[in-house]
């Protein structure tokens, strides 16, 4: 598909049927997808805790920011896009045409998947015309490219963004660079997610922050190859520079060919179209801070706009139920989502979901390249999703793979190390006290049951759900508790007895892998019952169901048309783009 991207308008296939899909192709080129229970990603989790600890009101990367005046920002964007009527108020009026916006979130993971998504983003598409049934719209790539958060994983450093986003996206752009008139420029905008904040917004700023001084004049050659420095080499270089009082050199800027960054803060507001303003907020790591609340409140007081396109780093409704962080963000921005029509765009959850709740339309589109999150299972009593990608049937089919992937170490070996640390001391105690591996397994069983029961996070759950989680944790703990005993049964049946110590080692080896299976089954059960919706598919690390949004903001502000274009299996040789969903949001009846 990439070779044709932009050369002719492509027609996506109809929305795919919600059904099980067989084998999925995984990337084979470095950097590959993050193995979330692997030791190479452990440093990302560590930086998460460190960043959370220091992200207080006293140490905040937003302190260097200067929020853009919305009218000035709109004028700057319009000038880059060759405005026809620069004196007008809103962006579409300045351009005197409809505005095309490409939106994607949760991007930089497997480099091959990222390039497949970029091919979708930079293509022209023939899409159904919402005003004329049976007719189509020829929509070229957006004049605005908007990232909705979590630019790269596991931590959005400059190096990770460069390797996992800049390189594959520039490769895709190299296929269409000759289709634009010379000097054509587009605009890149973004808000950070939690993985951007783990690096203190350093990588985020190098990509999205407006260039000044010498960097404003730089015309960099697009980067088409990632550096070969490993993470260990980077750490060694950092230590060396720290010891001698030096500094590790980083790329001053991160650039996508033909796209110009214009913002000076991690949040912004824009007069988008007549009667519609665009608010893009930054919640991470904790909340929408005071400076943002004041900035947005002052702007809204001037505008008296009720109808808003709101872009948030995480959804107000996640997996069809209210999200604590999303609801708090909406409250901080003083949004009346219940009674006034708003269009709320968000990522963070790595699937597509369109949900109409009261007066507002909520669209979650986190399919920019990161590992997959499931559709909500057991959704009784929750608002019904108008569209999902993947759907519940495909989700259930994928869920069966989780325990096996965890057991065989395809999700990483941290669970196995935890099992070793859990079982080994108890087995050692049992051998010393009883001199027999079978009795030692009973000791390990009790310890395992207690530890796993304590690992269930029920502090922030409603009472009914907390009870269900507790029961499931107890059952899983009991199952893990008998693993060492069951692991010793084959050796007993086969009369394999080398000695207490050797028996213990054999039992420990088998118990480690069986225990990892039980742990994976526990995660899958949480998702199947609708009690927790991310951890199982995080372990699965699935490359499928990627997508982005192409938005048409109508010049007169009467509507915004949205088209979700995706790939079920992005790296398959016969992968065919599909029109996952299309919709029209009308701010006024």
N, C-alpha and C positions, 0 to 999 in steps of 0.2 A: 504493500500500500504506500510505503514511504516514497517510492520513486515517482508516484503520481501525485503526491501531496501538493496541492496548490496549482498543478498544471491544468487540471480540469476539475470541475465541481463533482464531488463524489456523492453518491446516494447511499446512505446507510441502510442496512437491512431493517425490517420491521422489529419491534420490541421482541426480545427473545422470550421463549416459553420458560416458565419456572420449572426446571426439571434437573435431575442429576446429570452432571457432566463427567465424562470419564477422566482420562489422564490429562494432567495439565503440564505444560512445558515450563521448566524453570530456567532462569538465566545461567549462563555458563561463563560469563566474562566478569572479571573483577572491576569494581567492587560488586559483589553479589549481595543478595538480600540479607538483612540483619538476622542472625540467629539469636533470638531474644533470651534464651536460657543458656547461652554460650558465654565463655569467659572473655571473648573479644568484645562483647557488648557490655560486660560488667562495669567498665569504666564509665559508660554512659549513665548507668543507674547511680553510680557513685556521684557523678557530677549533678545529677538530679537532686540528691539530698543536700549537697553542698550549696547549689544555687538556691534551693528552697530556704535554707538556713540563713543566707545572707540577703535575700530579697526582702528587705524591710524598707520602711519609709526613709531610713537614714542612708541606706546603700541601694540605690536604684538606678539602673541604666537609663531610665527615662529622664534623669536629671540633665543630661546633655542636650536634650531635644528642644527644639523650638517649633511648636505646633504651627502648621501653615494656616494662614488666613484662608478660609474656604473660597472666597471670591478670587483671591490672588492665585490659589492653586488651580482653580478652574481656568483662569486666563492663561496660566503657564502651560497647562495641558492643551488648551485650544490652540495656542501659538505653535506648539510642536506638531499638532495635527492639521495645521493650515486652516485656521478658522476663517469663515466667510464673513461673519458678523461679530467681531471681537467685542463690541460694545454691549452686546446682549447679556442677560443675567445668567442663565443656566448653560451647561456645557452643550446640550443638543441644540439650543438656540444659537450659540456662538458658531457651531459647526454648520448649522442650517441643514441638518440631515439626521437620520437615525444614527445611533451610536452602537457599535458592535463591541461587546466585552467578552473576553474569554476568562473564565474563572476555574481555578483548580486549587486543591489543597492536599496536604499530606503527600508530598512529592518524592523526595530523594531517598529511595531505598535501593532496590536492584537496578543497576545501570541499564540493563537491556530493557526492562519493563519501562523505565523512565523514557527511553528513546521511543518506544512504541507509543506511549502516551503523547509525547511531543509531536510525533507524526500526525496524530489525530488533531492536536491543537492548531497546527500550522497549515492544515488543509482547508480547502474551500468545500462547502457542503451545500447540497440541494436538500432543503428541508421543507416540511409541509407549511403552507401559508395558513395561519390561524384565521384569517379573515375571508379567505376564498377556498372553500373545500375543493380538493382535487388539484389545486394549483400548488406551486412550490416557490420557495425563496432561495436565491443564490446568495449565500452569506459567506464572504471571505473571512480570513482570520481577523481577530479583533484588533481594534486600534488601541485598546487597553488590554494588557495581560495582567491579571490580578491573582495573587497567591493568597490563600486564605489561612495560612499558618502551618507550622511544622514543615519548614522548607526542606530539611534533610534529617536523616536518622543515623545513629541514635542520638547524637548531639549535633546541632546545626552549626558546626564550626565552619570557618572559611574553607578549610580543606575538604570537609565532607560535602558542603554545598558545591564546591568546584567539581569534585569527582562524580557526585551523584545527580547533579542538576545541570550545572553549566556545560559540562562536556557533552552529555547526551542531548541536551536541548540545542546546543550549537551544531551538533552533527545533523539533527533534524532540520535546523535552519539552513544549513549549507545546501540542502536539497532544493530549497525554494528561493534562495537569495537572488536569483536572476529574474524573478517574476515581478519584483517591485521596481518602479522607476527609481533611478539614482537619487540618493538623498532622502528616500522615504524613511520616516521615523515613526516609531510607536512608543507607547508609554508603559512602563512596568510599575505596578503598585503592590503593596503587600501589608499584611499585619502578621505579627509573630504568634506562634503557638508555644506550648510549654517546651518543646524540644529546641526552639530558637532561644528561649530564655535560659536553658541550661548552659549556654555559652555566653550569657550576659549580653545577648543581641550583637555581639561583635560580627559574626558572620552575616547576620541579618542586615546590619548597617552597611556592610561592604557591597551588598547587592541592591538594596532598596533606597539607601540614603542619597539625596541629591549630591552631585559632584560639585566641588568648589575648587577654585584656584587652578593649579596645574592639571588636576584630575578632570576638571570640567572640559578641558580641551583635548584630552587623550582620546585617540581613536585606536583602541586595542585590536589586534588581530584576534579573531575568535578562537578560543581554545577548543581543540578537537581531540585532545588526548589527556588522560589523567596522569598525575605524577605517580612515580613508582615508590615513593617513600612509604614505608610501613608505619603503623602506629608505634611499634617499639622503637623504630629509628627516630620518630618524631619526639618520643619521650626522652631518648638518650640525648638528642640535640638540645632539647629544652633544659635538661639537667646541666649539660656542658655550658650552655650560655648563662645559666643561673649562677654557676660556680664562679665563672670569670667576670660576671657583671655585664654580660652582653645581652643581646635581644634576638629572639628568633624572628627571621624575616617572614612576613606574610604578604600575600597579594594585597595591594592597596585597594583594589576594587575587584568586584566580580561582575562580569558583563555578559549579557546576552546580545547577540548581534542584532542591531537595528532597534533595540529597546533602550529608552532613556529613563532613568529614575528621577523622580521629581519631589518626593516627600522629604520632610526634615524631622519627622517624628514617626513613632510606631503606630500612630492612629491619625485619622484625618476625617474631614467632612467636605462634601462637595455639593453645590447646587447642580443636580444632575439633569433634570428636565423640568419643564413648567409644572409646578406643584409637587415635585418629588425631590427630596434631598437624600444624599447618601451619607450614612454615618458608619465608620469603620473603627471599632474599638479594640483595645488591647487589654485583656484581663490578666494575663499571666504575670507573675506566677500565682498571685493571690486574688486580686480583684481589680475592678475598674477604679483606679486611684482618684484622689481628689482633683488633681490637675485636669484629668480627662473629664470628670463630671462637670467641673466648672466650664471647661472649654465647650463641651457640647451644649450645656444649658444656656450659655451666653449666645451661642449661634442660633439655637432654636427660639430664643426670645426675640431675636431680630427677624426671624423668618416667619414665625407662626405657621410652620409646616406641620401638618398632622400625618401626612403620608410619607413613609420613609422606606428606603432600601437600607437595611441594617446588616452589616457584616460583622460576625462575631467569631472568635477563635474556636469556640465550642458551642454546640447547639442548645437552644432552650428546651427542646424535646429530644432526648437521646434514647433510641430504641423505643420510641412511641410513648415515653413517660417523661414527666418534667425532670430536667437535670438541675441539680442544686446550683452548680456554677453558672449555667445559662440563665436560670431564673434570677439569680442575684445580679448578673450583668444587665438584664432587662430592667430590673428594678433600679439599679444605679443610674441607668440612662433615662429613667422616667418614661418608659414606653408603655402605652396602653394597648397591649397586643390583643386583648380580649374584645375591645369595642371598636378599635380603629384599624383599618386594613394596613398591615405592614408586610413587607417581603423580607424574611430573615434568612440569610445565607450563612452557612457555617460548614466547617470541616471537622477535624479531630476524630470523628467516628469514620472508619474507613469503608464506608459503603454509600449507596445512594438511597435516599428516602425523601419522599414528598408527603407532607402532612398538613392538612387544613385543620386548624384548631381555632374555633370561634371566628374572629374576623381576619386573622392573619394566616399567611402561607409560610410554612417552614420547610426549607429545602436544605438537606444535608448532603454534601457532595465531597466526600473525602477520598475519592478514588484516583488521586493524581499519581500514584505509583507505589505507595506503601502497602505492606501486607494487609490482607483482607480482614474486615470485621463482619460478623454474621447479620442476617435479618433477625428480628426479635421473634423468639419462639415463646409459646404460652403467653399470648397477648390479650387474654380475656379481660374485658373491662377497660381497655385502653383505646385511645383514638385510633381509628383504622387508617393505615397508610394508603395513600392513593397510588403510589408506585414504590417499588423496592428493587434493588439490584445488588446482591442476589436476593432471591425470594426465599420463603421458608422451606420449600421442598429441596432446593439446592443446598441450603444451610444444613438441613438434617443429614443429607448425604455426605457432606464434608465433615460433619461433626464426628462420624464414626472413625475417621482417620486419626483423630487427635491422640488417643491413648497409645497407638502403635508408634506414631511419630515421636512422642515423648520417650517411650521405652527404648527405641533404637538410637536415641541420641541425636535425631535429626533436628530437634529443637534446641540442642545444646546439652552439655553434660553437668550443668549445675544441679539439676534434680538428683542425678546419680551420686554426686559428691555429698549432697545433703542426706541421701539415704545411707551412704557409708558412715557419715558422722552420726546418724541416728541409730543404726543397727550395731555398728562395731563395738561401742562401749558396752552396750547391753549384753552382746554375745560374749565379750571378754569377761564381764562380771559373771555371766552364767557359767562359763567354762571354769573359772577359778572357784566358784562356789559349789558347782554341781559336777564338774568334770565331764559334762555330756552336752552336746550341741542341741539335742532336742529340748532339754530343760532350759538351756540358755535362750532358745527361741521364745519360750514363754515370757521370759524377762523382757526380751526385746519387744514382744507384742504389747505388753503393758505400757512400756515407755513410748512406743510409736503411737498408740491410741491417744495417750495423754497429749503428746506434742501436737499431733495433727488436729485434735479438737481445739487446742489453743490457737492454732493458726487461722481459724475462721474469723474473718473480719465482720463483726456484727454490730460494731459500735454506732455506725451512722445509718443503720437500716430501720425501717418501720418494724414495730413489734412482731407482726405476723410473719414478715419475711425473715426477721432475725431468728424466729423459732424454726422455720423451715431450713435455714442455713445451718443452724446448730444441729438439727437432726441429721442432715446430710453429712456434716462434718464428723459427727459421732460414728455414723455408719462407715464412712470412708476410713476413719481412724481405726475402727475395729478391723476392717479388711486389711489395712496396712499392718496392723498389729500381728495378724496371724501369718503374714508373709514369710518371716524367717522359719516358722514351724513347717509351713507347706513346702518351703524351699528345701528342707532337709528330708522330706518324704521320699523323693526319688532315690536318694542315696541309701536310705534305709531299705527300700524295696529291693534295690539291686545289691544290697549287702556291701556297699562301699563304705568302709570304715578304715581310714588310714591312721586315725588318732584324733583326740579331741581338738587339737589345734588345727590340723589339716581339715577336719570336718567343718570346723567353724569357718575357715577361709572359703571352702566350697559353698557352704550355705550363704555366706555373706555375698559372694559373687552373684549367685542366682537371685537372692533376695533384693539386691540393688536394682536389677533390671525389672523384676516383677513389681517392686515397690514403685518404680518410675511409671510403670503401666497403670497401677492403681491411682497414682497422682494425676496422670493424664485423664483417666476415667472420671475422677472427681471433678476436674475442670470442665469436662464435657457435660457432666450431669448438671453442674451449675447453670451452664448455658441452656441445656435442654429444658430445664425447669423455669427459665427466665429469671434466675436469681442473680446471675452475674454474666455479662455479655461480651467481655473482651478477652479474658485471659486464655480461654481455650483456643481461640483463633489466633491470638498472639503466638502461642506455641506452634500452631499449624504453619504460620509464616506463608500464607497462600498467595500466589502471584496473580490470581484471576480477578475478573470483574472490575477492570479499571475504567475510568471515565473522566470527562470534564464537562463544563457547562458553556454553551455559547448563548449569550444573551443579546437580544435586540431591544435597546431602549428607544422607544418611538419618540420622534422629534417633539411632538405636541404633548408628551407626558401622559397620554391616554392609557398606556399599557407598557409592560415589559414582557417580552416573549422569551421563554426559556426552552432550550433544547439540550438534553443530556445525551451525549454521544459516547459510546463505550466499546470495549472489547471483552468478551467473556474469557478467552484464553489469549492474552496479548502476544505471546511468543510462538504460537502455533503457526505452521507454514500456511495453513489455509484460513487464518484468522480473518474474519469479516466484521467490519465495524457495524454496530447496531444502534438504532435510535432507541435508547433506553426509555426515554420519556420526553414529552413536550407539554408545555403548559403556558397559560397567559395570566399574568397578574394585573388586575385593573385596580388602581388605587381609588377610583371614584366610580360609583354605580353609573 
